[in-house]
Structure formats: structure tokens, C-alpha cells
């Protein structure tokens, strides 16, 4: 994959080329491409003058970073303790069934990436689902279809 | 701006004068909970209605941080806690806006929006009367829900940055003495005495020094730090500036969890304002002291909430912990003296300086002073954030503030301390909650998550849940945690699947002990707690899974079977329409049946049935 080196340089400059901000740099790149292309890691490591292995270590350590391309919308089903107790696992299974995709993967049409998260901190609204920036509280297996449709139709 | 105590007073009185020109102030909670319940629509709807009524100059509608009663959001509060309206706009936004306007114009109280008691007849008007709030002592959360977190003048008008001015007139050792004598202990989980930490860091050799705030709240089921960062960011900054001045640090960082974008936004705004007002930057209060704060955003790794891993992460590396035989106060971030406190600890500092250590130490128990914020969640009626004095009992929190268990079910256990903590059973409900007594029970205070479980919660499943979490979050650096926790997970997994064998329990206990002793960081050392504590209090439940292949709570899918009791089924068709795989059949007003070959045992039919006609075996 070809990456826009001009854009990557801008991001590096935003953090004054400080290598301690490598995680923030990667997160900004991910916001641009919806994932972290390997070519971008290589380029950034050259700019920050660190070995590729170190950059790759950071990229694979943090769960927020994805080396696989992601869908247009990311679904986060919360599986924090409160959500777990109030039926979160059923919600994620329902998403898997409805979208015919396993957790961690992206639908064939590239529309949705399904992920679980260990707590979004809105435990009073368990079970919680976050799609992109929008939260859905007190979800039920029966309501999952409507949530998906909201994003399907909203294209 | 050249800041001084006099200048702070001037800003406060100017802002207060502006506020007095309004007839009424209406606070709308815009914490994450209320926002996802539709608080922003309420805000917009109310503002528009007030504009069109021509009341814009008379009524102020304010966005505030979390009020705590997330269960009943969106929350709208009139004036100084005079009227609390709950679930505003949930049924009909238009109707509720009309009710709010009626309250504004005619002082007419909307009965419909008031908090109701258990018997559904008693209604509470003022915030102070509602048992959920009446039982709390709000120090750290005092201004959450009152001030607009994005307006620094609002914080100043409520006494903000006064402590900072006072601290600059105090001797540095005197400040440490106050923190020490106040009895303040680290609220992120460890409970280490804050004054001792500050003193060691000040005395440590080397420069520069750093002060850090831990906002990487990773415990599932906990959101105290998020609400604080979102609702009152300046209190954290003020505490950090006082700490930095005392210790002699010129640079601070706040490490915020990646999952909290709003917290990052609010903190960045607060830092910008603090710089403009001269609370951050060069020559603060003309004292020659320079200090600034930066934000680091986490990357979704639980282990980064551990102090040394957090520092490694700020250094731009994979966030793995280091051995702690050299303390971080001596060699922390970039091998320099570093003082790390949790955001709640930092936010406790200004009030200690304002009101004195004697005042703070008069609250709480002998060895645990002050208050603690808990996120009360799970199978409890009033879920939300509560701040209580140390020493209050679990029963008072769960049955008093929390108003008991949902759906009239029976209490079974309460889990505290996140994945490092444990489950506490009913016979210990009258234990006072403080750092030491919870540890004695095999759990811990932790950051403050308090997850209530009822009879429909399986303790083996809970242990399974935490082990799965810990397997995923173990950074892999040391073997006992990386391999040992995985082995524990495999054993508990097979117990849940009905393949548990004799000797599994003993094996778990032995492994748990070894992992606790052999792991490098606190995450690994405490990883066996969820298993060991459930084994301690609920061994019988494990035995049922292993010996009889039964899950008494009806949770472990391999061990249960759902069926409909013909004598109770009314044929209302509710379960059939809610079944996610369509395996329930039956005509209207006829007894329904579940096709066992298709059933995924999600238990949804059990939960939705109004006639208790679904049984779990």
C-alpha cells in the first residue's frame, strides 16, 4: 500500500518529531487510514530514527491500533463487568449472527468491523454498544437489528 | 496574566455577579451516561424554547459534568439542587420541554419528572432529599454537576485555585506535613500514603522531576475517574500544580485512557485555560516557579494503569512494567524522580489545603481517611457514582444508596477492586469499607468499582470472565502471569463447560498462590484474586459445576437447558418474538415450546417472560 508521506510528515511535525509520542502519532495515522499500514510504521520509524522492530512492537502491543484494514464503521460491544452481568455476551453474539462476522473481523462489504471492549465507563447503561462515536445504552438482542440499520441506512 | 490571590477573588466575584443577574440557573448533566440517554437533545430543546419565550437573558442553561445518578438520565437540576428532574425527554422530548418551561415560568413542579420512591407514591423534589444523594459525602465530586467543566471562571467562582494561592504562601515541607497528617492515601487502588510519596520524591536526587496523574482507569465496571476528568478537570490540575510546586517539578503529564475521548477534550481545554490565567506556565504567581502539563493518551492496554508500565508507555515504548526494587519516586519516568498519583487523589489535594488537614482527617476511619468515590453498578437499582466516607458499610451503599437489588431478586455477592479484587459474600455486608478491611477479605478497594451480583450471577462464570480478561491483558513479560493465568483460565473454562474433574479446585488454589508470589507487577500478583475469593466464599458452587455438572445460577451455557412450563405459559408470544434465533414456536394463546436443537441458551426468553413460565435447569 502506498502512503501519503506528506501527511505522515505533518503528523510527525505536530509532535515535534519526539519519539516518546510514537503512540499518539500512530493513533493519528490510524484516524487517517482507519488502520495502521505497515508502510506507515516503516516511514515513521525512519523519521524518528528508531529500528522498525521497536515501532512494530509498539504497534502490536496496544489494542487501540489495528494493522488490519477496518470497516467504515467500528462497532464496540462493551464487555465490562457490568455489561457482562447484564447480558453483554448475548449482544456481541447477536451482532456476530446478524452481520455474519466474527468478533475482530470486518464484514465482506467493508461496512462494519465488530470488536469487543473491556469497559467504556458507562456502566449504568449496561449493556452498552458504541458505534463510531455514538453510544447505545441498555441494548437488547432484539434491538441489535435496528442499531445496525441506523448505520446501514445512514450512508 | 499576572495571577494573585486578590486577582482570583476579583474573577470570582465578577463571575458571581454575572450569575446573580440570572433569575434561574438550570444544570443539565452532560456526562457520558446522560449524553447517551439524550441529554444534548434536552439541552438544545430547552435552550431553543427559552430563546423563543424571550427568556434568554434571564435563564441560564448550563452543561455540567456527571451528577452520578446515571440510571435515571438525562438529569436536569434547577438552581442550587432545588429541583431534580430525571429521565427528561426519555418518553417525549417535546412534552418534557414544556414541563421544564412551566417550571421556569410558573414555578410549577412537574410531578412526572420527579424521582420516585420504592412505593411509587413518594416523590422527591430536591436533590438533597433523594436517598441516593442524602447518604453521600461529596468532597471530590462536590462540584461535579454544579460547574460547567469548560469554563474556568465557574470553577474559580466556586472556590477554585484558592488552594493554589494559599499553597504558594506556605513552606513546601509544611504542605507535605499537611498532606501527611491529613491521612490521604492513594485512591487508584494501592492506598499508599500520599504524603510519604511526596516526601520521598522531594528528597530524591536527580532532575528534572516529574509529576504524573493516572487517568488510565482500566478496571471494567469503574468510571469514577472518567466522570471526574470530564466533570471537574481543574480540580485535578490544581492538585497537580500544588504537588509539583511542593516537590519541585516543572513538568507534569496526565495519562488518559484511549476509550475516554471526552475526558481528553475537557482536560485539554482546561489546560489551555489554566495557561491563559497564569496557573500554568512560567513564573506562576510571580514566584519564579514554572510548571506545565501535557496529556498522553493510552492505547487500550490495561497494564498501562500500573505505575511503571504507565511510565514506560509515556517514554514511547510498549507499556510493560518494570521491577520495582528501585522506587519510581527515585527513578521513574526517564529514570528521573517521579511522583505518580491517581486523578482522584490529585483532586483531593486542593480541599485539604483549603480546609486544613484536621478537617480531612476527621472524616473516615482510623487508618483510611476522607472519602472514596465508587461506581455502583451491576444488579442494583440505582446504578451510578457515589462518594461516601471511608468506613461506611457495604450494606449502606448497596441497600441504602443503591436502593437494593433489581427486580426484587436476592443479593449474592459484591465484586470490588476490578480484576485485582474479589467477590464478597452476604455475611460480610456489614463490614466497613476501607483500604484494610477489604484486603483482609481477599478483595481490595481498587480504584472503586463496585459490582453487585444477584442470584442470577454465577460465581464460576465471574471468575471465568476475569481470567479471560487477564489472559488478554497480561503483557507477557513475566512467566507466572503469562502462562499461569492462562492455565487457571483453562481449568475454569473446563469447569464451566461441564468437563471439570476432581482436583481442579486444589490445582487452582496452588496455581493462584504461585502466581501471586512470582509475578513481576501488581497485575500479575493480584490476578488470582477473583478465583481465590470466589473459591473462599462460593466453593459449593464450583463443586456443583464439577460434581453434578450443574450451574445453579443458570448462566453456564453448557450446563443449562431452558424450557417453557405449560401450566404457566399464557401464549403471549413475547418470548417467541424476542428469541434471537427464532427457536420458540406456538400459536397465540397456546403453550409455546423451545426447539432444543436450535436454542443458543442466551436466556433472553427467561428475562422477557412476564409470567415466570420459562425455567432454567
Contacts between the chains, C-beta under 8 A, distances in Angstrom:
chain1	res1	chain2	res2	distance
A	18	B	316	7.9
A	19	B	316	4.9
A	20	B	314	6.4
A	20	B	315	5.5
A	20	B	316	3.8
A	21	B	316	6.6
A	22	B	316	4.5
A	23	B	296	7.9
A	23	B	297	7.4
A	23	B	298	8.0
A	23	B	299	5.1
A	23	B	313	7.0
A	23	B	316	6.9
A	24	B	296	7.4
A	24	B	297	6.1
A	26	B	299	8.0
A	27	B	258	7.6
A	27	B	297	6.6
A	27	B	299	7.2
A	54	B	317	7.4
A	57	B	317	7.6
A	57	B	318	4.9
A	58	B	316	7.3
A	58	B	317	6.7
A	58	B	318	5.5
A	61	B	299	7.4
A	61	B	301	6.5
A	61	B	318	3.7
A	61	B	319	6.7
A	61	B	320	8.0
A	61	B	475	7.6
A	62	B	258	8.0
A	62	B	298	7.8
A	62	B	299	2.8
A	62	B	300	5.7
A	62	B	301	5.4
A	62	B	318	7.7
A	62	B	319	7.6
A	63	B	299	6.9
A	63	B	300	3.7
A	63	B	301	6.2
A	64	B	258	4.6
A	64	B	298	7.6
A	64	B	299	4.4
A	64	B	300	3.7
A	65	B	299	6.3
A	79	B	220	7.6
A	80	B	220	3.6
A	80	B	221	5.2
A	81	B	220	4.6
A	81	B	221	3.6
A	81	B	377	7.6
A	81	B	378	7.2
A	81	B	415	6.6
A	81	B	418	7.7
A	81	B	449	7.0
A	81	B	451	4.8
A	81	B	462	7.9
A	81	B	465	7.0
A	81	B	466	8.0
A	82	B	220	7.6
A	82	B	221	4.8
A	82	B	377	4.0
A	82	B	378	5.3
A	82	B	383	7.5
A	82	B	451	6.0
A	84	B	220	7.7
A	84	B	465	5.3
A	85	B	378	5.3
A	85	B	379	6.4
A	85	B	451	6.9
A	85	B	453	6.5
A	85	B	457	5.8
A	85	B	462	8.0
A	86	B	378	7.5
A	86	B	379	7.7
A	87	B	602	7.9
A	87	B	603	7.8
A	87	B	604	7.9
A	87	B	607	7.5
A	90	B	580	7.5
A	90	B	602	4.5
A	90	B	603	7.5
A	90	B	604	6.6
A	93	B	580	7.9
A	93	B	600	7.2
A	93	B	602	7.1
A	94	B	580	5.2
A	97	B	580	6.9
A	97	B	581	7.5
A	117	B	259	6.6
A	117	B	300	7.9
A	118	B	218	7.3
A	118	B	220	5.1
A	118	B	302	6.8
A	118	B	469	6.3
A	118	B	472	7.8
A	118	B	473	7.5
A	119	B	218	7.4
A	119	B	219	7.3
A	119	B	220	3.8
A	119	B	221	6.4
A	119	B	222	7.2
A	119	B	223	7.8
A	119	B	259	7.4
A	120	B	32	7.9
A	120	B	259	5.6
A	121	B	32	6.5
A	121	B	217	6.9
A	121	B	222	7.4
A	121	B	223	3.6
A	121	B	226	4.4
A	121	B	257	8.0
A	121	B	259	6.7
A	121	B	260	6.6
A	122	B	32	5.0
A	122	B	33	5.1
A	122	B	36	6.1
A	122	B	70	7.2
A	122	B	223	6.8
A	123	B	70	7.8
A	123	B	221	5.5
A	123	B	222	7.7
A	123	B	223	5.9
A	123	B	375	6.0
A	123	B	377	3.9
A	123	B	378	7.9
A	123	B	383	6.6
A	124	B	33	5.2
A	124	B	70	3.2
A	124	B	71	4.9
A	124	B	73	7.7
A	124	B	377	6.3
A	124	B	383	3.9
A	124	B	384	5.4
A	125	B	33	5.8
A	125	B	36	6.0
A	125	B	37	7.1
A	125	B	70	6.8
A	126	B	377	6.9
A	126	B	383	7.9
A	128	B	36	7.6
A	133	B	261	7.6
A	134	B	36	7.9
A	135	B	32	7.1
A	135	B	35	7.3
A	135	B	36	3.5
A	136	B	36	7.1
A	137	B	33	7.6
A	137	B	36	5.0
A	137	B	37	6.4
A	140	B	578	7.5
A	140	B	604	7.7
A	141	B	578	7.2
A	141	B	580	4.3
A	141	B	602	6.5
A	141	B	604	5.5
A	142	B	577	7.6
A	142	B	578	5.0
A	142	B	580	7.1
A	142	B	604	7.8
A	144	B	580	7.9
